[in-house]
Amino acid sequence: MTCDPIPVVPAAHYMCGGVVTDMCGKTDIRSLFAIGETACTGLHGANRLASNSLLEALVYAHEAAREAAADLSALKQKGLPEEIPLWDESGTTDSDEAIMVSHNWDEIRRFMWNYVGIVRSDKRLARARRRIENIRNEINEYYWDFRVSPDLIELRNIATVAELIIKCAMYRKESRGLHYNIRYPHRDDKRWQKDTIIRRPLMG
């Protein structure tokens, strides 16, 4: 910044929320904690910017660290679970299609900006859903055929979050806060003044 101007570009929060936690950063998964931008604490309402707050950055971090230490101590007393086995790479090869990762990452970024930005429509959301389904299928095929790389895991995570955002946006039939759907331009407190919470069904 001593030589060139700092670039300033517009940014969008596609969702306000995250992983639901309690007052100590605990999630409903044992020994998993979340704070900051990852967490949905509800402290700042529907339009919160978590990590920009000293409350989130300092108080929740302190409480989560203290609770995690107590949790680990309790686990040690009960006996820690066996170590997770190493990733099995048998049958996989090094990929010569790294362009797929960079292309899909860029495509997700572009269609999330264009179709799932602050102003939305049912048609745009449907297009985004079709694209993310195709991309997730490509990632899954790639994931099992080639050796896993940090870039591929990041792409898989980005695609998963994008899919969740699109599904939640399609589910909510109103406009509220920073999210606006031209098909449903008004707020509907009677049916939609609540958080949208989604969970993966328990296996077994």
N, C-alpha and C positions, 0 to 999 in steps of 0.2 A: 504493500500500500504506500510505501515511500516513493515508488517509481511510477505506478499506474493507478488509475481510479479503481476502486472496489466495485465490481459488477453488482448491480441490484436488479433482480428479476422478480416477477410476480410468482407467488407460490400458493398452493391450494391445500387445504386439509380436506381430504376426501371423506373422512369420518372423524367424529369426535367420540372417543371411547377407547376400548382396548380390552385387556384381560381383566375380568371382574376380580377385585380384591377386597379384603377386609381392611380395618384400620391399621393393620401391621404389614400390609403388603402380601398377605397369604392368599393363594388361589384355592380352588376346590380340588387341585391335584396335590397330593402329598409331597411336601418338601419343595414345592415350586412357588417362588415369590416373584412379584412383578411391581415395578415402581416407574415413575416418570411417564414418558410418552407411551410406554407399553401398557400402562395400567388404566383401568376405569374405576376411579374412586368416587366420582360424583361430587367432589368438593367444589368444583367450579361450574357446575351446571352443564347444560347440553353443549355449550360452546367453549369448553375449557381447553387451555393450552398447558398441559401438565408440567412439562419440564421447565417452562419459563417461570414457574412459581417457586419461591424459596420454601414454601410449605411442602411441596412435592419433592424438591431436590434435597432438602435437609432433614425435615422431620420424618417423612416416610422412609427415607434411606436409613436413618438412624433406627427407627422402629423395626424395619425389615431385617436389618443386620442383627439386632438384638434377638429378634424372634427366630431367625435362621440359626444363630449360634445355639440357642436353647433347643431347637428342633434337632440339630446335629448331635448335641450331647445326649438327648433322649434316645436317638437312633443307636448311638455307640453303646449305650447301656443294654439295649435290646439285642445288639449284634447287627452289624451292617450287612446288607444283602451281598451276595456273591458278585464279583466283578462282571461287568457286561462283556461278553465275548467280542473279540475284534471283528471288524467288518469283513465279510467273506467276499473276496474279489474273484473267486474261481468262475471261469466262463466269461469274464469281461475282458475287454481290450481297451487300449488307449484310443481316444476319439480323434478323428481327423475332421470333425464337424463342429469345431468350436464356434464357427460363425452362427450356428443355430442358437447358441446361448446368447450372444450379443444381439442378434436380430430379434429374438423373442423378448428380451429385456426391453429393447427400444420400442417394440410394438406395444407391449403392455403399458409403458409409460405414455405413449402417444394416445392410445384409445381410452385410457383412464382419464387423461386430461380432456379429451374431446367429448367423450360420451358420458363420463361419470364425474364430471367436474361440479361446480357449484350449481349451475343451471342444468337440469336434467329433463329427459322425457322418457316415456315408456319405450318408444321406438329405439332411442339411443341405448337405453339400458339393455334391451333385448339383443341389440347388435353386440354390445360389449360381452354379454353372457355367452353368445355363440363363439366369439373369438377366444374367450378365456377357456372355454371347454376344449376347443381345438388345441390350444397351446398346452394345456395341462396334459392332454393325451400325448402330445409330442414329447413333453418333458418326461412323462412316465416311461415311455418307450426308450428314450435315451438313457434314463436313470438305470434301467436294468441291463442294458446292453454294454455300457461303457463304464470305465473307472470313474468313480465319483470325484468331483473337484469342488473346491469352495464356491466357484462361480456357479456351478450347476445347482448346488444346494441353495445358494442365495436366490437363483432364478425360481426354483421350486417354491421357496417361501414367499417370494413376491407374488407369484401366481396364486398361491393359496389365499393370501390376504386380499388380493384383488377380487377373487371369486366371492369371498365372504362379504366384501363391501358391496359388490353388485347385487348379491342376493338380498342383503338387508335393504338396499335402496329400492329394489323392486317390491319388497314386502310392504314398505311404509307408504300408505296412500294419502299423503299430505305434504305440505311444505312447512318446515320448521327450522328456525335458526339459520345456519349458513347453507342449508340444503333446500333447493327449490326444484319442484317438478311442475312443468308447465301444464300437465294434465290435472294436477291437484294443487292449485295456487294458494289455497287457504289452509290454516291450521285446523286440526280436528282434535281438540282436547279430550273429547268424550271417549274416542277410540284409541288415540295415539299419544296421549301425554304419559309416556312410559318409555323405559329403555327397551331396546331390542337386544335380547340375549340369545345367542345360539350356542349349542353344545353338540359335540359328536356323541352319538349313542354309545353307551357302554357295551363292550364286547363280552361274549360269553354268557 
